[in-house]
Amino acid sequence: MKRRKFLQQTITGVLLPSFMGGISLKALAGSPLVHSLQQRMNDDRVLVLIQLAGGNDGLNTVVPVDQYSAYLAARTNIALPEEKLLKLNGYDATALHPAMPEMQQLFNEGKLGIVQAVSYPKPNFSHFRATDIWMTAADSDKIINTGWAGRFLNDVYKGFPEDYPNTSMPDPLAIQVGSVVSSALQGPAFTMGLAISNPSSFYNLIEGKVNVDSNTRWGAQLDYIELVSRKTDQYAGVIKAAAMKVTQQSAKYPAAGKNPLADQLKIVGRLIGGGLTTKVYMVNTGSFDTHAKQTETDTSTGTHAKLLQRVSEAIGAFMDDLQLLQVQNKVMGMTFSEFGRRIKSNASGGTDHGAAAPVFYFGHSIQPGIIGTNPVIPASATVNDNLPMQTDFRSVYSSVLNNWFGLDAAAVQQVLGEQYATLPIL
Amino acid sequence: MAGQIFAGDFHMGHLDNGRRVNIYFTYKLEAGRYFAGIEPDQYSVQYMELPTVSSNLKKYKGKWGRDEVKHLLKRTMFGAPKADIDFFTSRSLRSTIKLLIETTDAVPSLPVNNYNDDKYTDEEILPGDTWITATKLSGMNSGRRRNSFKSWWIGLMLNQQRSVLEKMVLFWHNHFATETNTVDNPTMCYKHNVLLRQYAMGNFKEMVRAVTLDPAMLKYLNGNANTKKAPDENYGRELQELFTIGKGPGSHYTEADVKSAARVLTGFRIENKILPDVHGVFDAGRHDETDKQFSSFYNNTLIGGRKAKEGEGELDDLLAMLFAQEELSKFICRKLYRFFVYYQIDDTTEKNIIEPLAKTFRKNNYEIKPVLKQLFSSRHFFDMANRGALIKSPVDFTVGLCREFNVKFPGTNDYVNLYGLWNNIQNAAAQMQQNIGDPPNVAGWPAYYQEPQFDKIWINSDTLPKRNQFTDRMLNNGFARNDKKISIDPYLFAQSLQNPGDPDALVSESVQLLYAIDLPDQEKKYMKEGILLSGLQGMMSDHYWTDAWNKMTTRPDDNANKKDVTNKLKNLYRYLMNLPQYQLS
């Protein structure tokens, strides 16, 4: 039996989910009962990372209502109509894009929080480089070859992959729904993640289907190799077994193919619900690279609205699913994007690559609210103006590692290289 | 365990040529589709209603483009490197086939002493000199030289000319299978290989005669011990069962025929066993001079016993008798067909392909080239139904990868590292169950003959991960010997393509080069967006890849960009090589 670092931590009250069975656990914090409960909960805690690929326009996602006139001035062609913005309880100065009613509801129910203006010093404006920085948690001017979540998993699960799967960790450490395992999951020598290449391959696995034209000579050969491949994959069995345990999922998920992010999260929900003990899931959706025509004439509609609608719908359905599957307390999720976009919109009705942007975090046991303040929009923003950073993205990671997974400060520092302030997200 | 995937009925039955009894089980999965398994780790998918491919041996007159060249090269060479596809696409099918068949290596290099180490120094053969002239054989140098031999052979495959020769050498090695472990004499192993090269594209009848007198074969199948006092039937049996007549539907020779053939073959033995000029001789004193009677299958042929030196002539009588059987030509053509086209020979294929091809073989007095020429020029060979229908053998897989990705090896003057790295490739193929020089037995590798799975045997729960590990490894650290390393340079490979800065073109051309069959556009789009564009979608985002690609030239010192582009290319090629499609030829 391997000792896991996050089992060894001492626990403080603030980390606990607010309520369980009607009893405030905060009230019990420090008691031996809660201590052991916390250990158990820590052990089966799951993190779901949602990558918004392309650089999400944060300013049209979380709108600083208190500066609406400056906002309107900077974005005459794409500013969202004030009356359509979705209000957040207790935070009159801030509102969400009209396409995000599910996330508004989650916020108002205390299951979703926002970290304002997340970035890092000397932000990079290249998609690929900025993505790499977020994945590796590197400084802007440093190249790191491992991913932040990969280093975390490598520290906790010593001897991976040689000694795995084993009885204490029979499941994949991390699962990527996507063609390639994200560099965030790259460990020092091996990737710590397993890719489920796309939703249809997942359902083919579950249903035992092969997906080629088997009525041909080459197709028959492929079928065979596919079968051996599944049999060979040491994790195919546990994934299938977990999936088979779940027979019903939330009705809030849209029909398959309508919302790719929802399709991915539905798989994640099914695997968590089926008891897979995988620690980290990574999903992604895009493309948020809205250089041109990000809205229609009605600025609350159009490309960006559609993208956010999918995110909101998917997260809403996923959260509902977690509750239905009775695993809501062991899951937290967060969104991230490689950068935000420029304050001032461009003449094509879009926005160019920018810097800081909000991060959403969600879960049934998070501490809700808004961390940080509305970004300040200059009275007359120029094309070069960017939103300044309020929170280093590594502070978010640090909080997740420390407060969600229970790593102590030294262990967190080992993963992130430096110490970053933790945030009250849990 | 098999039962975890399937459930069904068990059957027991004789499969294939009567040599083995296998227990197998079939499962009806869906209408018309059956799965059969042999051993827990081996599954075979039998599609009982796979459509018959009825195209014939008439000259192919269809499209001659990159896909056709690629198909021809993947089958007749080890992999189809872009440069070779370019070369032949500008030529006609006719001239391509001519080049592939007529080009034979001038004189291959000779295997050298690469093997001095802290435990052994060859006192006779200097480092870097060939050991085929060696006169001293010992327990210390035998294994080392045999390893050198195998490395050398892999080197010939890796550096093959634009010719079917190397594939044919492997074909004949599998056909006239011998094992270096049993022969246990590196000079004999080397000479056996030279013999296969000499006759690979020549006359089959002459080849069988030469193999009969080949020292390695005399040792391996005990011809050396076959004397009138104690006839050894081993070679006499395999000569008929595996080398000439086979066990196909038209083969009816008898056990008595095996005994008679063995007696004809008495007297051949190895001369100068450990010297460089080791060869087979006819030793009249050991020859059975009595008459040899054969069965009705051979038209009751009587091979009259001949005296003294004349006894050797009985071999020619025997060959004449064997080669009078039409079944012989069909047997060889079936084997060629399975090696180069597709494993399953149904009635239609037997009638449309095997019979006329065998006729060509006989009509040309068992010259091999006309047969290959007819097969490779045929409508049937280029039939879409047969493309991608073979599973790559381990040697094809490993050597083909090195050739298609243009993996650079050290020069011949750095023979220690060169042979070491060749050995890494040879060993990788061996791990995947194809150890050249040492097939499992005299029947060769089961993938070339074992009903009903054939080439599916190459893929099981042990070998498939090894294939994936090999491709992953070649993309990452590769193999290293001292200061030398072989690995795939994904950037160089991408650079060799037409338009690598266009992410669609990069994916499409990579797929076209590496796969025998195309992928659906949706899959390609998925790879482009998921891998090259970090999740960005739509045509509008393509320029991000283009910019990053171009920056490799304009800003070569931008390490962040270099890492990004290299990682994306690695991910792309890893993904491509991990898909089942990469296993097909």
Interface residues (C-beta under 8 A of the other chain):
Chain A: Q51 A53 G54 S126 H127 F128 R129 T131 D132 I143 N145 G178 S179 V180 S183 N198 G208 S214 N215 T216 R217 W218 A220 Q221 L222 D223 Y224 I225 E226 L227 V228 S229 K231 T232 G237 N284 T285 G286 S287 D289 H291 A292 E338
Chain B: Q4 I5 R33 F35 Y43 S44 V45 Y47 E49 L50 P51 V53 Y342 Q344 A385 N386 R387 G388 A389 L390 I391 D455 K456 I459 N460 S461 L464 P465 A516 I517 Y526 M527 E529 G530 I531 L533 S534 G535 L536 Q537 G538 M540 S541 Y544 A548 N559 A560 N561 K563 D564 N567 K568 N571 R574 Y575 P580 Q581 Q583 L584
